[in-house]
Amino acid sequence: LSYQLVTPTDTADLAHVPFTPVRTRNAKGDETLTYNASVKNHGVSISYTVSQDTAASYAIHVDGRVTGAQAPAYLITELPRTLQPTEADTIGDHRTLAYSFKPQRDHARSVLFGSLDPGEKTLEAGPLNWVAIKNKYFVFGVLARPNGTPFSEVTLAGGPRTSKIATNASASVVEEVRNDSFSFDVYAGPQESQRLMRMGQDFDHVNPYGWRFLQGVVHPIASKVIQALLWMHNRLNLSYGWVLVILGVLVRLALWPLNQSTMRSSLKMQELQPKLAAAQKKYKDPVQQREAIMKVYHDAGVSPFAGLTGCLPALLPMPILFALFFVFQNTIEFRGVPFMWLHDISIKDPLYILPLLMGASMYLLSWIGMRNAPPNPQAKMMGYMFPVMMTVVLLNMASGLNLYYTAQNIAALPQQWLLARERAKARPAG
């Protein structure tokens, strides 16, 4: 961090001012390092307190005083211009460099370094709860105190580029000095969901899941998914690989009743097809034809929209899969977690076993689903194309994502087989 002190008469860069440090420790063991200086007839004191409380790990409390300064006075806090890469894929890590901020009355937002042209400045008006710089797995943020003074604004600026990838930028956070004092907290550590939640003020949204136009939908689902995974990991004392397998099975079990209901509606629709065809043939007038068709549905106790609900079981698991796509991009809990032949479920399967198994299980699911069903060329084509398409899409994505989807497909096979047998029994002979 670096600071500038702005008064009605001058702006002082505190990076060029000599400070005298004083180290103290209280009865709880909390250590405080205080820097004191005189800046153009103003007394400036900045204290950093490191708490011994384990719940406040990676957190530092910052308190400051400015005496003798004419109001209004402001403190400009300059965040780091970059974070050093921590992954073997340094380019991928650099691509995730971004500044995030949380307006008090709006969702958290993130601005990638790559979206800021060199020298380009953008002003984000306050009040702001926090501002942070982050890469793929780590974050450095300043947070206004819950009952304290919020940040007034932040100015983001693109830095010079030495390559096509933006590796540096700047963020200047403005806070008003009220009653000769200012205060905020610093978090410098991993993007672990539970630690970020303990900081409060929605700091766990520092890495908002989903693109901006989908954030309001994706982030709540992704947050619930990661909370469920963490809960199962802690309660069951299992590795995250097995937790993902269990989640895939649970999702399919939860959808079992809906699949059954949809299948029975589909069977009734098949039984009604001859009667519907007869009604269409008998009545040429559109009004009479519509009334006759509705009577067929009414007498059979089937909704005319039953056919449209047939795709629901296939669509309902997709929001969780979509949310997991974003979860695996930045969730440090999965980083370096091994599972069977995989040395890290947060990166792609180096042998491509899981993506191929996922595609094969999806095709098998479709093939069983089409057995004993009326001929449908479009459904048959999708049965071939969709597994191939999903295999290509997920081929180089996190192996944990493929593991979850494969487990879900395999868990759905028994029910799909039972439903195919039920269709065979209901099919008219001859």
C-alpha positions, 0 to 999 in steps of 0.5 A: 500500500502507498498513500497520499494525503489531500487537503484543501491547500496541498497534496502530500505523497506519504511514500516520500515522507520519513516515518518513525515506527513503534511496535507494541503488543496488548494483553491479548497478544495482538501486535501493532506497528505504528508509523508516525511522521510530520507532514507539512505541519500535519501530524500523521499516524498510521497503525497496523494491528495483526490479531492473534484470533485465528478467525481473522487470519490474513487480516490486518486492521489499519487505523490512522490519525491526521492532526492539524489538517484543514477540512475536508481532507482525504486519504488516497490509498494506492493498491498494488499494481500487480500480483506475482503469478503463483501458478505454473500457467503464468499466462493463465494467471495473468489473464485473471488479474483484475480489480474488484469493488463493491458499491454499497447499493449494488452487486460486486463488480470486477474489471480485468486488467486486459479490459483497461487500455494503457493510460485509460482511466475509469472512475467508479463512484461510491460509497464503496464497501471494499476494493481489491486486486486479485488473480486466479486464487489470491486477493489483496483487498481494503475493506471499509469498517462496517460502521465506519466511513465507506470509500468515496470512490476508486479510480482504475487506470490501465498500465503500460504493456510489455506484451499482449497480456496486461500485467499491471494497472493502478487503483486509487481508493479515496476515503474521507478523513473524518474527525481527524481519523481514518480506518479500514481493514486489509485482507491479503490471502487466498480466495477461500470462501469461508475466510472471505465470508468471515470478513463480511460485507459480501467480500466473498463476492470479490470473485463474482461468478458468472459474466456481468449480465448473468452474475445475478443468476449464476452467483447465487447458485454457484455460492450455494454449490460451493457451500454444499461442497465445503459442507460435505467435505468437512462433514463426511471427511472425504476428498473433493473428488468423492464429494463431486461424485456424491453431488452428481449422484444426489442431483440425479436422485433429486430428479428421479421423481420428476423423471418418473412423472415426465416419463408417464406423461410421455407414455400417455401422450403416446397412447393419445396420438391415435385419438389426436390424429383421428380428431384432426382428420374428422374436423377440418374447421380449426375451432372444432378441431381445437375443441375436439383435441382439448376434449381428448386431453381432458378425458385422458387427464393429460395436460396439453403441455405435457409434451413440452415438459419432457426436456425439463429433466435434461435441463434442470441439472444444467444450472449446477453444471454451469455454476461449477464451470465458474466455481472451478475457475477460481476456487482455491479449495480444489487447487492441487487436490488429487483423485485417482490418476488425477494429480489436480482436479482443478486442471484438465485431465492430462490423459483425457480419460474423464472427458471421453468417459463423460461423452461415452456415458452421455451417449449411452444415456441417450441410446437407452432413452431412445429404446422402445420410443417412437422413431424420431430422426431429430432425437436420434441425431441429437443423441449422437451430436450432443455427447460429441459436442459436450466432449469437445467443450469440456475436453480441456476444462477442469477434470473435477467438472468432468468428474461431476458430470460423468458421475451424474450421467452414470447415476442416471443410467439405472432409471433410464433403463427402467423407464425404457422397460416401462415404455416397452411394456406400454407399447401396443403389440403388433 
